Amino acid sequence: MGSEGGGASAASAAAAAGGTGGSLIEFNITGFKKFHGVAENPTEIIVGRIEEYLRIHGMPAGTVLGSCTVLEAAGEGALLPLMQLLHSSSSSSSSQSLIKRRPWIDRHWIQRDANWQEGGDHHHLNTQSASLPQKQIVWVHFGVNSAATNFALEWCAVNEATFRCSDELGWQPQRVPIVAEDGPISHIRETTIPVRDVVTVLRMNGYDVMESYDAGRFVCNYVYYQSLRHSAAYGNRSIFVHVPLFIMIDEEHQLQFVAALLHALAFRLL
């Protein structure tokens, strides 16, 4: 399941981009389908609802919603679609691609150039100029921790796949490196997002959230490791967030948390 979002926040994002030195964040959000022991994955529901929720309640200034995708709860067998998804945003990070995907940016900068011309300036109308906002790609991955009672932002992922049970495509590796060329299973990749600062902002806004240095060794860690590796190669950012089941924190409060998380990320990154 995937969708393009951010229409409701387009004008505010364009205005903020023009007022913050031309910076723009594109958030891309993922969750998972069901897996062993979790028949209804809350992250699938969150990802399915978040675009409409943000359309109603608003995106942070200077940001747009790029994609919302529910992933198969699988490792190696689902690697190709995962990498295609990650690469889809990176390959469109040029200003021209941004214009094609977000026509509101085109209109905003055309109008700005038109205003300059009305003032007697002879700038050529050029939406590919250096004045276009520079886009940051931020991947926000969500997974469920059925034993958790609060939210957890993950600092890192480990190059180890040790699945306690088979994934949804029947794979159950034991002490296997996720990426062999990265070396031993002890190799760690860390996010470039200031997790502690983001957690502090969220706590100040009343959310029960913690830092975590262990994303497990199951599918969540597998996807996070691949995302961090891809982000390092393409200059993007990636964060993984574990959420509890809805019986611990209900659906509406989890949606509120996701919206607050995006605001906290924007606050720290813009």
Accessible surface in RSA format (square Angstrom, percent):
REM  Atomic radii and reference values for relative SASA: ProtOr
REM  Chains: A
REM  Algorithm: Lee & Richards
REM  Probe-radius: 1.40
REM  Slices: 20
REM RES _ NUM      All-atoms   Total-Side   Main-Chain    Non-polar    All polar
REM                ABS   REL    ABS   REL    ABS   REL    ABS   REL    ABS   REL
RES MET A   1   125.42  64.9  81.12  53.7  44.29 105.5  59.27  50.4  66.14  87.6
RES GLY A   2    54.46  67.2   0.00   N/A  54.46  67.2  19.22  52.7  35.24  78.9
RES SER A   3    47.88  40.5  33.62  44.9  14.26  32.9  39.04  83.1   8.84  12.4
RES GLU A   4   101.94  58.5  82.34  62.3  19.60  46.7  58.67 113.5  43.27  35.3
RES GLY A   5     3.46   4.3   0.00   N/A   3.46   4.3   2.78   7.6   0.68   1.5
RES GLY A   6     9.14  11.3   0.00   N/A   9.14  11.3   5.20  14.3   3.94   8.8
RES GLY A   7    53.19  65.6   0.00   N/A  53.19  65.6  36.45 100.0  16.74  37.5
RES ALA A   8    61.65  56.7  17.52  27.0  44.13 100.4  30.20  42.5  31.46  83.3
RES SER A   9     4.94   4.2   1.04   1.4   3.90   9.0   4.60   9.8   0.34   0.5
RES ALA A  10    11.85  10.9  11.78  18.2   0.07   0.2  11.78  16.6   0.07   0.2
RES ALA A  11    82.58  75.9  68.59 105.9  13.99  31.8  76.53 107.8   6.06  16.0
RES SER A  12    54.12  45.7  43.19  57.6  10.93  25.2  46.11  98.2   8.01  11.2
RES ALA A  13     0.00   0.0   0.00   0.0   0.00   0.0   0.00   0.0   0.00   0.0
RES ALA A  14     4.34   4.0   3.67   5.7   0.67   1.5   4.34   6.1   0.00   0.0
RES ALA A  15    64.56  59.4  50.70  78.2  13.86  31.5  54.90  77.3   9.66  25.6
RES ALA A  16    17.83  16.4   8.22  12.7   9.62  21.9  17.25  24.3   0.59   1.6
RES ALA A  17     0.55   0.5   0.55   0.9   0.00   0.0   0.55   0.8   0.00   0.0
RES GLY A  18    38.27  47.2   0.00   N/A  38.27  47.2  10.93  30.0  27.34  61.2
RES GLY A  19    64.24  79.2   0.00   N/A  64.24  79.2  33.17  91.0  31.06  69.6
RES THR A  20    71.32  50.7  45.15  45.8  26.17  62.4  56.15  75.4  15.16  22.9
RES GLY A  21    82.11 101.3   0.00   N/A  82.11 101.3  43.29 118.8  38.82  86.9
RES GLY A  22    13.98  17.2   0.00   N/A  13.98  17.2  10.24  28.1   3.75   8.4
RES SER A  23    25.24  21.3  24.64  32.9   0.61   1.4  19.93  42.4   5.32   7.4
RES LEU A  24     0.05   0.0   0.05   0.0   0.00   0.0   0.05   0.0   0.00   0.0
RES ILE A  25     0.00   0.0   0.00   0.0   0.00   0.0   0.00   0.0   0.00   0.0
RES GLU A  26     0.38   0.2   0.38   0.3   0.00   0.0   0.00   0.0   0.38   0.3
RES PHE A  27     0.00   0.0   0.00   0.0   0.00   0.0   0.00   0.0   0.00   0.0
RES ASN A  28     0.00   0.0   0.00   0.0   0.00   0.0   0.00   0.0   0.00   0.0
RES ILE A  29     0.15   0.1   0.03   0.0   0.12   0.3   0.03   0.0   0.12   0.3
RES THR A  30     0.42   0.3   0.42   0.4   0.00   0.0   0.03   0.0   0.39   0.6
RES GLY A  31     0.04   0.0   0.00   N/A   0.04   0.0   0.04   0.1   0.00   0.0
RES PHE A  32     5.77   2.9   5.77   3.6   0.00   0.0   5.77   3.5   0.00   0.0
RES LYS A  33    79.11  38.6  79.11  48.5   0.00   0.0  33.84  30.5  45.26  48.2
RES LYS A  34   113.82  55.5 113.13  69.4   0.69   1.7  78.45  70.6  35.37  37.7
RES PHE A  35    25.96  13.0  19.74  12.2   6.22  16.2  21.56  13.1   4.40  12.6
RES HIS A  36   122.19  66.8 109.94  76.4  12.26  31.4  68.97  71.1  53.22  61.9
RES GLY A  37    75.96  93.7   0.00   N/A  75.96  93.7  37.58 103.1  38.38  86.0
RES VAL A  38     9.53   6.3   5.81   5.3   3.72   9.0   9.24   8.0   0.29   0.8
RES ALA A  39    93.69  86.1  66.92 103.3  26.77  60.9  71.20 100.3  22.49  59.6
RES GLU A  40   117.69  67.6 105.65  79.9  12.04  28.7  37.81  73.1  79.88  65.2
RES ASN A  41     1.66   1.1   0.27   0.3   1.39   3.4   0.00   0.0   1.66   1.6
RES PRO A  42     1.68   1.2   1.56   1.4   0.12   0.5   1.68   1.4   0.00   0.0
RES THR A  43     0.00   0.0   0.00   0.0   0.00   0.0   0.00   0.0   0.00   0.0
RES GLU A  44    65.87  37.8  64.35  48.7   1.52   3.6  12.40  24.0  53.47  43.7
RES ILE A  45    46.13  26.2  40.80  30.4   5.33  12.8  46.01  33.1   0.12   0.3
RES ILE A  46     0.13   0.1   0.07   0.1   0.06   0.1   0.13   0.1   0.00   0.0
RES VAL A  47     2.46   1.6   0.00   0.0   2.46   5.9   0.00   0.0   2.46   6.7
RES GLY A  48    43.13  53.2   0.00   N/A  43.13  53.2  11.98  32.9  31.15  69.8
RES ARG A  49    91.27  38.3  87.98  44.8   3.29   7.8  37.51  51.3  53.76  32.6
RES ILE A  50     0.04   0.0   0.04   0.0   0.00   0.0   0.04   0.0   0.00   0.0
RES GLU A  51    26.21  15.0  24.66  18.7   1.55   3.7  11.53  22.3  14.68  12.0
RES GLU A  52    90.85  52.2  89.58  67.8   1.27   3.0  49.75  96.2  41.10  33.6
RES TYR A  53    23.90  11.2  20.58  11.7   3.31   8.6  12.62   9.5  11.28  13.9
RES LEU A  54     2.69   1.5   2.22   1.6   0.47   1.2   2.22   1.6   0.47   1.3
RES ARG A  55   107.27  45.0  91.09  46.4  16.18  38.5  45.08  61.6  62.19  37.7
RES ILE A  56   120.94  68.8  88.12  65.6  32.82  79.1  93.88  67.6  27.06  73.4
RES HIS A  57   116.73  63.8  81.52  56.7  35.21  90.1  53.82  55.5  62.92  73.2
RES GLY A  58    26.37  32.5   0.00   N/A  26.37  32.5  24.88  68.3   1.49   3.3
RES MET A  59    15.97   8.3   2.55   1.7  13.42  31.9   2.55   2.2  13.42  17.8
RES PRO A  60     5.34   3.9   3.72   3.4   1.62   5.9   5.34   4.4   0.00   0.0
RES ALA A  61    61.40  56.5  49.18  75.9  12.23  27.8  49.70  70.0  11.70  31.0
RES GLY A  62     0.13   0.2   0.00   N/A   0.13   0.2   0.13   0.4   0.00   0.0
RES THR A  63     0.00   0.0   0.00   0.0   0.00   0.0   0.00   0.0   0.00   0.0
RES VAL A  64     0.21   0.1   0.21   0.2   0.00   0.0   0.21   0.2   0.00   0.0
RES LEU A  65     0.91   0.5   0.91   0.7   0.00   0.0   0.91   0.6   0.00   0.0
RES GLY A  66     0.00   0.0   0.00   N/A   0.00   0.0   0.00   0.0   0.00   0.0
RES SER A  67    14.25  12.0  14.25  19.0   0.00   0.0  13.93  29.7   0.32   0.4
RES CYS A  68     2.35   1.8   1.73   1.9   0.62   1.5   1.42   3.6   0.93   1.0
RES THR A  69    20.59  14.6  20.59  20.9   0.00   0.0  18.10  24.3   2.49   3.8
RES VAL A  70     7.94   5.2   1.10   1.0   6.84  16.5   1.10   1.0   6.84  18.5
RES LEU A  71    18.55  10.3  16.23  11.6   2.32   5.8  18.55  13.0   0.00   0.0
RES GLU A  72    59.60  34.2  51.57  39.0   8.03  19.1  13.51  26.1  46.09  37.6
RES ALA A  73     2.09   1.9   2.09   3.2   0.00   0.0   2.09   2.9   0.00   0.0
RES ALA A  74     2.63   2.4   0.00   0.0   2.63   6.0   0.00   0.0   2.63   7.0
RES GLY A  75     0.75   0.9   0.00   N/A   0.75   0.9   0.00   0.0   0.75   1.7
RES GLU A  76   103.72  59.5  94.46  71.5   9.26  22.1  25.58  49.5  78.15  63.8
RES GLY A  77    52.32  64.5   0.00   N/A  52.32  64.5  26.98  74.0  25.34  56.7
RES ALA A  78    12.40  11.4   9.88  15.2   2.52   5.7  11.12  15.7   1.28   3.4
RES LEU A  79    51.67  28.8  51.37  36.8   0.30   0.7  51.67  36.3   0.00   0.0
RES LEU A  80   121.12  67.5 115.71  82.8   5.41  13.6 118.48  83.2   2.65   7.1
RES PRO A  81    76.85  56.0  71.09  64.8   5.76  20.9  72.00  59.4   4.85  30.1
RES LEU A  82     7.29   4.1   6.42   4.6   0.87   2.2   6.57   4.6   0.72   1.9
RES MET A  83    58.30  30.2  56.85  37.6   1.45   3.5  57.21  48.6   1.09   1.4
RES GLN A  84   107.92  60.3  97.86  71.5  10.06  24.0  40.09  85.3  67.83  51.4
RES LEU A  85    30.11  16.8  24.85  17.8   5.27  13.2  29.56  20.8   0.55   1.5
RES LEU A  86     0.42   0.2   0.42   0.3   0.00   0.0   0.42   0.3   0.00   0.0
RES HIS A  87    78.65  43.0  78.65  54.7   0.00   0.0  53.38  55.0  25.27  29.4
RES SER A  88    58.96  49.8  44.38  59.2  14.58  33.6  44.04  93.8  14.92  20.9
RES SER A  89     3.29   2.8   2.68   3.6   0.61   1.4   0.61   1.3   2.68   3.8
RES SER A  90    10.33   8.7   0.94   1.3   9.39  21.6   1.93   4.1   8.40  11.8
RES SER A  91    71.99  60.8  37.85  50.5  34.14  78.6  32.75  69.7  39.24  55.0
RES SER A  92    14.15  12.0  13.40  17.9   0.75   1.7  14.10  30.0   0.05   0.1
RES SER A  93    53.19  44.9  38.41  51.3  14.77  34.0  12.12  25.8  41.07  57.5
RES SER A  94    61.31  51.8  48.35  64.5  12.96  29.9  53.06 113.0   8.26  11.6
RES SER A  95    39.77  33.6  32.18  42.9   7.59  17.5  11.58  24.7  28.20  39.5
RES GLN A  96    64.66  36.2  62.64  45.8   2.02   4.8  34.00  72.4  30.66  23.3
RES SER A  97    28.05  23.7  26.94  36.0   1.11   2.6   5.38  11.4  22.68  31.8
RES LEU A  98     2.56   1.4   2.56   1.8   0.00   0.0   2.56   1.8   0.00   0.0
RES ILE A  99    12.69   7.2  10.77   8.0   1.92   4.6  10.77   7.8   1.92   5.2
RES LYS A 100   152.09  74.2 121.36  74.5  30.73  73.2  76.22  68.6  75.87  80.8
RES ARG A 101    67.81  28.5  45.43  23.2  22.38  53.3  39.16  53.5  28.65  17.4
RES ARG A 102    17.19   7.2  17.16   8.7   0.03   0.1   1.71   2.3  15.48   9.4
RES PRO A 103    75.12  54.8  73.44  66.9   1.69   6.1  74.74  61.7   0.38   2.4
RES TRP A 104    24.37   9.8  21.09  10.2   3.28   7.7  19.94  10.6   4.44   7.2
RES ILE A 105     0.21   0.1   0.21   0.2   0.00   0.0   0.21   0.1   0.00   0.0
RES ASP A 106    39.19  27.5  39.19  39.0   0.00   0.0   2.63   6.2  36.57  36.5
RES ARG A 107   154.41  64.8 148.11  75.5   6.29  15.0  74.58 101.9  79.83  48.4
RES HIS A 108    53.83  29.4  45.26  31.5   8.57  21.9  35.82  36.9  18.01  21.0
RES TRP A 109     5.57   2.2   5.57   2.7   0.00   0.0   4.89   2.6   0.67   1.1
RES ILE A 110    65.88  37.5  65.85  49.1   0.03   0.1  65.88  47.4   0.00   0.0
RES GLN A 111   100.43  56.2  99.46  72.7   0.98   2.3  43.01  91.5  57.43  43.6
RES ARG A 112    61.47  25.8  59.63  30.4   1.85   4.4  33.73  46.1  27.74  16.8
RES ASP A 113     7.17   5.0   7.17   7.1   0.00   0.0   0.56   1.3   6.61   6.6
RES ALA A 114    31.10  28.6  28.90  44.6   2.20   5.0  30.22  42.6   0.88   2.3
RES ASN A 115    75.51  52.1  65.23  63.0  10.28  24.7  21.70  52.2  53.80  52.0
RES TRP A 116   101.27  40.6  95.29  46.1   5.97  14.0  76.71  40.9  24.56  39.8
RES GLN A 117    73.69  41.2  60.42  44.2  13.27  31.6  15.40  32.8  58.29  44.2
RES GLU A 118   143.01  82.1 104.07  78.7  38.93  92.7  52.24 101.0  90.77  74.1
RES GLY A 119    71.33  88.0   0.00   N/A  71.33  88.0  37.49 102.9  33.84  75.8
RES GLY A 120    51.42  63.4   0.00   N/A  51.42  63.4  37.08 101.8  14.34  32.1
RES ASP A 121    58.66  41.1  48.05  47.8  10.61  25.1  16.33  38.4  42.33  42.2
RES HIS A 122   168.29  92.0 144.69 100.6  23.60  60.4 106.15 109.4  62.13  72.3
RES HIS A 123    94.50  51.6  85.11  59.2   9.39  24.0  53.56  55.2  40.94  47.6
RES HIS A 124   163.57  89.4 149.86 104.2  13.71  35.1 101.20 104.3  62.37  72.6
RES LEU A 125    96.62  53.8  66.35  47.5  30.27  76.1  66.64  46.8  29.98  80.7
RES ASN A 126    68.04  46.9  63.56  61.4   4.48  10.8  15.77  38.0  52.27  50.5
RES THR A 127    27.98  19.9  24.00  24.3   3.98   9.5   7.37   9.9  20.61  31.2
RES GLN A 128   116.71  65.3  93.24  68.1  23.47  55.9  14.54  31.0 102.17  77.5
RES SER A 129    36.20  30.6  26.88  35.9   9.31  21.5  30.89  65.8   5.31   7.4
RES ALA A 130   112.88 103.8  70.15 108.3  42.73  97.2  83.64 117.8  29.24  77.5
RES SER A 131    36.58  30.9  18.30  24.4  18.28  42.1  27.58  58.7   9.00  12.6
RES LEU A 132    13.88   7.7   2.69   1.9  11.19  28.1   2.69   1.9  11.19  30.1
RES PRO A 133     2.94   2.1   1.08   1.0   1.86   6.7   1.08   0.9   1.86  11.5
RES GLN A 134   142.79  79.8 134.98  98.6   7.81  18.6  44.79  95.3  98.00  74.3
RES LYS A 135    20.94  10.2   0.88   0.5  20.05  47.7   0.88   0.8  20.05  21.4
RES GLN A 136    43.74  24.5  38.82  28.4   4.92  11.7  30.96  65.9  12.79   9.7
RES ILE A 137     3.45   2.0   1.27   0.9   2.18   5.3   1.27   0.9   2.18   5.9
RES VAL A 138     0.00   0.0   0.00   0.0   0.00   0.0   0.00   0.0   0.00   0.0
RES TRP A 139     0.40   0.2   0.40   0.2   0.00   0.0   0.40   0.2   0.00   0.0
RES VAL A 140     0.00   0.0   0.00   0.0   0.00   0.0   0.00   0.0   0.00   0.0
RES HIS A 141     0.18   0.1   0.18   0.1   0.00   0.0   0.18   0.2   0.00   0.0
RES PHE A 142     0.05   0.0   0.00   0.0   0.05   0.1   0.00   0.0   0.05   0.1
RES GLY A 143     0.00   0.0   0.00   N/A   0.00   0.0   0.00   0.0   0.00   0.0
RES VAL A 144    10.38   6.8   0.06   0.1  10.32  24.9   0.06   0.1  10.32  28.0
RES ASN A 145    62.69  43.2  58.27  56.3   4.42  10.6   8.74  21.0  53.95  52.1
RES SER A 146    64.15  54.2  44.22  59.0  19.93  45.9  11.14  23.7  53.01  74.3
RES ALA A 147    90.79  83.5  57.74  89.1  33.05  75.2  68.06  95.8  22.73  60.2
RES ALA A 148    16.32  15.0   7.77  12.0   8.55  19.4  15.17  21.4   1.15   3.1
RES THR A 149    84.92  60.4  74.03  75.0  10.89  26.0  47.88  64.3  37.04  56.0
RES ASN A 150    27.17  18.7  26.67  25.8   0.50   1.2   0.23   0.6  26.93  26.0
RES PHE A 151     4.95   2.5   4.95   3.1   0.00   0.0   4.95   3.0   0.00   0.0
RES ALA A 152    12.11  11.1  12.11  18.7   0.00   0.0  12.11  17.1   0.00   0.0
RES LEU A 153     0.00   0.0   0.00   0.0   0.00   0.0   0.00   0.0   0.00   0.0
RES GLU A 154     2.90   1.7   2.90   2.2   0.00   0.0   0.00   0.0   2.90   2.4
RES TRP A 155    47.59  19.1  47.59  23.0   0.00   0.0  47.59  25.4   0.00   0.0
RES CYS A 156     8.21   6.2   7.61   8.5   0.60   1.4   0.03   0.1   8.18   8.8
RES ALA A 157     0.52   0.5   0.00   0.0   0.52   1.2   0.52   0.7   0.00   0.0
RES VAL A 158    14.09   9.3  14.09  12.8   0.00   0.0  14.09  12.2   0.00   0.0
RES ASN A 159     0.00   0.0   0.00   0.0   0.00   0.0   0.00   0.0   0.00   0.0
RES GLU A 160    20.60  11.8  20.44  15.5   0.16   0.4   0.00   0.0  20.60  16.8
RES ALA A 161     0.23   0.2   0.00   0.0   0.23   0.5   0.23   0.3   0.00   0.0
RES THR A 162    36.52  26.0  30.48  30.9   6.04  14.4  30.48  40.9   6.04   9.1
RES PHE A 163     0.03   0.0   0.03   0.0   0.00   0.0   0.03   0.0   0.00   0.0
RES ARG A 164   161.96  68.0 126.33  64.4  35.63  84.8  78.71 107.6  83.24  50.4
RES CYS A 165    20.59  15.6  18.00  20.1   2.58   6.1  20.55  52.1   0.03   0.0
RES SER A 166    47.97  40.5  39.93  53.3   8.04  18.5  19.48  41.5  28.50  39.9
RES ASP A 167     6.48   4.5   0.00   0.0   6.48  15.3   0.23   0.5   6.25   6.2
RES GLU A 168    57.21  32.8  29.07  22.0  28.14  67.0   5.63  10.9  51.58  42.1
RES LEU A 169    99.31  55.3  64.93  46.5  34.38  86.4  71.60  50.3  27.71  74.6
RES GLY A 170    55.68  68.7   0.00   N/A  55.68  68.7  26.91  73.8  28.77  64.4
RES TRP A 171    59.83  24.0  55.64  26.9   4.20   9.9  43.48  23.2  16.35  26.5
RES GLN A 172    85.09  47.6  62.53  45.7  22.56  53.7  13.49  28.7  71.60  54.3
RES PRO A 173     8.21   6.0   0.46   0.4   7.75  28.2   8.21   6.8   0.00   0.0
RES GLN A 174   100.60  56.3  83.81  61.3  16.78  40.0  55.74 118.6  44.86  34.0
RES ARG A 175   164.39  69.0 148.07  75.5  16.32  38.9  54.40  74.3 109.99  66.7
RES VAL A 176    58.00  38.2  57.53  52.1   0.47   1.1  58.00  50.4   0.00   0.0
RES PRO A 177    47.03  34.3  39.43  35.9   7.61  27.7  39.43  32.6   7.61  47.3
RES ILE A 178    18.80  10.7   0.03   0.0  18.77  45.2   1.31   0.9  17.49  47.5
RES VAL A 179    18.82  12.4  15.05  13.6   3.77   9.1  18.82  16.3   0.00   0.0
RES ALA A 180    80.41  73.9  60.19  92.9  20.23  46.0  60.83  85.7  19.58  51.9
RES GLU A 181   147.96  84.9 105.75  80.0  42.21 100.5  44.28  85.7 103.68  84.6
RES ASP A 182    25.29  17.7   8.42   8.4  16.87  39.9   6.95  16.3  18.35  18.3
RES GLY A 183    31.31  38.6   0.00   N/A  31.31  38.6  27.30  74.9   4.01   9.0
RES PRO A 184    92.09  67.1  78.63  71.7  13.46  48.9  91.23  75.3   0.86   5.3
RES ILE A 185    33.60  19.1  31.86  23.7   1.74   4.2  31.86  22.9   1.74   4.7
RES SER A 186    78.73  66.5  62.73  83.7  16.01  36.9  50.02 106.5  28.72  40.2
RES HIS A 187    68.65  37.5  62.01  43.1   6.64  17.0  44.26  45.6  24.39  28.4
RES ILE A 188    88.82  50.5  69.21  51.6  19.61  47.3  69.21  49.8  19.61  53.2
RES ARG A 189    55.17  23.2  51.60  26.3   3.57   8.5  10.45  14.3  44.72  27.1
RES GLU A 190   114.42  65.7  93.63  70.8  20.79  49.5  20.29  39.3  94.13  76.9
RES THR A 191    10.02   7.1   0.00   0.0  10.02  23.9   0.29   0.4   9.73  14.7
RES THR A 192    94.67  67.3  71.99  73.0  22.69  54.1  77.72 104.4  16.96  25.6
RES ILE A 193     1.32   0.8   0.00   0.0   1.32   3.2   0.11   0.1   1.21   3.3
RES PRO A 194    40.00  29.2  31.47  28.7   8.54  31.0  40.00  33.0   0.00   0.0
RES VAL A 195     0.00   0.0   0.00   0.0   0.00   0.0   0.00   0.0   0.00   0.0
RES ARG A 196   133.72  56.1 133.52  68.1   0.20   0.5  53.39  73.0  80.34  48.7
RES ASP A 197    54.61  38.3  51.92  51.7   2.69   6.4   7.08  16.7  47.53  47.4
RES VAL A 198     0.00   0.0   0.00   0.0   0.00   0.0   0.00   0.0   0.00   0.0
RES VAL A 199     1.49   1.0   1.49   1.3   0.00   0.0   1.49   1.3   0.00   0.0
RES THR A 200    65.75  46.8  64.51  65.4   1.24   2.9  46.72  62.8  19.03  28.8
RES VAL A 201    30.63  20.2  30.49  27.6   0.14   0.3  30.63  26.6   0.00   0.0
RES LEU A 202     1.37   0.8   1.37   1.0   0.00   0.0   1.37   1.0   0.00   0.0
RES ARG A 203   129.71  54.5 113.76  58.0  15.95  38.0  38.80  53.0  90.91  55.1
RES MET A 204   155.38  80.5 114.61  75.9  40.77  97.1 106.14  90.2  49.24  65.2
RES ASN A 205    97.67  67.4  69.52  67.2  28.16  67.8  15.64  37.7  82.03  79.3
RES GLY A 206    69.72  86.0   0.00   N/A  69.72  86.0  36.97 101.5  32.75  73.3
RES TYR A 207    50.09  23.4  42.53  24.2   7.56  19.7  26.64  20.0  23.44  28.9
RES ASP A 208    88.75  62.2  77.43  77.1  11.32  26.8  35.36  83.2  53.39  53.2
RES VAL A 209     2.82   1.9   0.00   0.0   2.82   6.8   0.00   0.0   2.82   7.6
RES MET A 210    78.90  40.9  78.90  52.2   0.00   0.0  59.05  50.2  19.85  26.3
RES GLU A 211    36.69  21.1  24.97  18.9  11.72  27.9   8.14  15.7  28.55  23.3
RES SER A 212    15.43  13.0  12.11  16.2   3.32   7.7   5.58  11.9   9.85  13.8
RES TYR A 213   128.05  59.8 110.56  62.9  17.49  45.5  99.11  74.5  28.94  35.7
RES ASP A 214    91.52  64.1  76.85  76.5  14.67  34.7  33.03  77.7  58.49  58.3
RES ALA A 215     7.20   6.6   0.00   0.0   7.20  16.4   0.93   1.3   6.26  16.6
RES GLY A 216    30.86  38.1   0.00   N/A  30.86  38.1  29.56  81.1   1.30   2.9
RES ARG A 217    76.64  32.2  70.72  36.0   5.92  14.1  24.16  33.0  52.48  31.8
RES PHE A 218    21.93  11.0  21.35  13.2   0.58   1.5  21.35  12.9   0.58   1.7
RES VAL A 219     4.59   3.0   4.59   4.2   0.00   0.0   4.59   4.0   0.00   0.0
RES CYS A 220    17.79  13.5  17.79  19.8   0.00   0.0   2.46   6.2  15.33  16.5
RES ASN A 221     0.40   0.3   0.40   0.4   0.00   0.0   0.00   0.0   0.40   0.4
RES TYR A 222     5.54   2.6   5.50   3.1   0.03   0.1   2.02   1.5   3.51   4.3
RES VAL A 223     3.22   2.1   3.22   2.9   0.00   0.0   3.22   2.8   0.00   0.0
RES TYR A 224     0.00   0.0   0.00   0.0   0.00   0.0   0.00   0.0   0.00   0.0
RES TYR A 225     0.00   0.0   0.00   0.0   0.00   0.0   0.00   0.0   0.00   0.0
RES GLN A 226     9.35   5.2   9.01   6.6   0.34   0.8   0.00   0.0   9.35   7.1
RES SER A 227     0.05   0.0   0.00   0.0   0.05   0.1   0.00   0.0   0.05   0.1
RES LEU A 228    10.42   5.8   6.54   4.7   3.88   9.8   6.54   4.6   3.88  10.4
RES ARG A 229    67.64  28.4  65.94  33.6   1.71   4.1   9.51  13.0  58.14  35.2
RES HIS A 230    12.06   6.6   6.84   4.8   5.23  13.4  11.38  11.7   0.68   0.8
RES SER A 231     5.34   4.5   4.99   6.7   0.35   0.8   4.52   9.6   0.82   1.2
RES ALA A 232    74.35  68.4  35.95  55.5  38.40  87.4  48.54  68.4  25.81  68.4
RES ALA A 233    80.96  74.4  38.58  59.5  42.38  96.4  49.99  70.4  30.97  82.0
RES TYR A 234   107.79  50.3  79.17  45.0  28.63  74.5  55.11  41.4  52.68  64.9
RES GLY A 235    71.21  87.8   0.00   N/A  71.21  87.8  37.68 103.4  33.53  75.1
RES ASN A 236    15.69  10.8   6.19   6.0   9.50  22.9   0.73   1.7  14.96  14.5
RES ARG A 237    68.52  28.8  67.68  34.5   0.84   2.0   8.72  11.9  59.81  36.2
RES SER A 238     1.08   0.9   0.00   0.0   1.08   2.5   0.00   0.0   1.08   1.5
RES ILE A 239     0.00   0.0   0.00   0.0   0.00   0.0   0.00   0.0   0.00   0.0
RES PHE A 240     0.00   0.0   0.00   0.0   0.00   0.0   0.00   0.0   0.00   0.0
RES VAL A 241     0.00   0.0   0.00   0.0   0.00   0.0   0.00   0.0   0.00   0.0
RES HIS A 242    17.11   9.4  17.10  11.9   0.01   0.0   7.72   8.0   9.39  10.9
RES VAL A 243     0.35   0.2   0.35   0.3   0.00   0.0   0.35   0.3   0.00   0.0
RES PRO A 244     0.00   0.0   0.00   0.0   0.00   0.0   0.00   0.0   0.00   0.0
RES LEU A 245    40.47  22.5  40.40  28.9   0.06   0.2  40.40  28.4   0.06   0.2
RES PHE A 246    43.11  21.6  31.91  19.8  11.20  29.2  32.13  19.5  10.98  31.4
RES ILE A 247   151.77  86.4 114.78  85.5  36.99  89.2 122.74  88.4  29.03  78.8
RES MET A 248    93.27  48.3  64.29  42.5  28.97  69.0  40.69  34.6  52.58  69.7
RES ILE A 249    29.82  17.0  26.22  19.5   3.60   8.7  29.82  21.5   0.00   0.0
RES ASP A 250    70.42  49.3  66.00  65.7   4.42  10.5  35.94  84.6  34.48  34.4
RES GLU A 251    48.36  27.8  46.43  35.1   1.94   4.6  13.51  26.1  34.85  28.5
RES GLU A 252    78.46  45.0  77.98  59.0   0.48   1.2  50.49  97.7  27.97  22.8
RES HIS A 253    97.42  53.2  96.82  67.3   0.60   1.5  66.78  68.8  30.64  35.6
RES GLN A 254     0.20   0.1   0.20   0.1   0.00   0.0   0.20   0.4   0.00   0.0
RES LEU A 255     0.04   0.0   0.04   0.0   0.00   0.0   0.04   0.0   0.00   0.0
RES GLN A 256    72.05  40.3  69.07  50.5   2.98   7.1  13.40  28.5  58.65  44.5
RES PHE A 257     0.00   0.0   0.00   0.0   0.00   0.0   0.00   0.0   0.00   0.0
RES VAL A 258     0.31   0.2   0.31   0.3   0.00   0.0   0.31   0.3   0.00   0.0
RES ALA A 259    12.14  11.2  12.10  18.7   0.04   0.1  12.14  17.1   0.00   0.0
RES ALA A 260    21.72  20.0  12.88  19.9   8.84  20.1  18.97  26.7   2.76   7.3
RES LEU A 261     0.00   0.0   0.00   0.0   0.00   0.0   0.00   0.0   0.00   0.0
RES LEU A 262     0.04   0.0   0.04   0.0   0.00   0.0   0.04   0.0   0.00   0.0
RES HIS A 263    85.57  46.8  81.07  56.4   4.50  11.5  60.31  62.2  25.27  29.4
RES ALA A 264     2.25   2.1   0.50   0.8   1.75   4.0   1.79   2.5   0.47   1.2
RES LEU A 265     0.00   0.0   0.00   0.0   0.00   0.0   0.00   0.0   0.00   0.0
RES ALA A 266     5.31   4.9   4.40   6.8   0.90   2.1   4.63   6.5   0.68   1.8
RES PHE A 267   136.18  68.1 112.40  69.6  23.77  61.9 121.71  73.8  14.46  41.4
RES ARG A 268    98.64  41.4  75.13  38.3  23.51  56.0   1.68   2.3  96.96  58.8
RES LEU A 269    22.71  12.6   3.64   2.6  19.07  47.9   6.05   4.2  16.66  44.8
RES LEU A 270    74.51  41.5  20.04  14.3  54.47 136.9  44.04  30.9  30.47  82.0
END  Absolute sums over single chains surface
CHAIN  1 A    11923.9       9038.4       2885.5       6606.2       5317.7
END  Absolute sums over all chains
TOTAL         11923.9       9038.4       2885.5       6606.2       5317.7
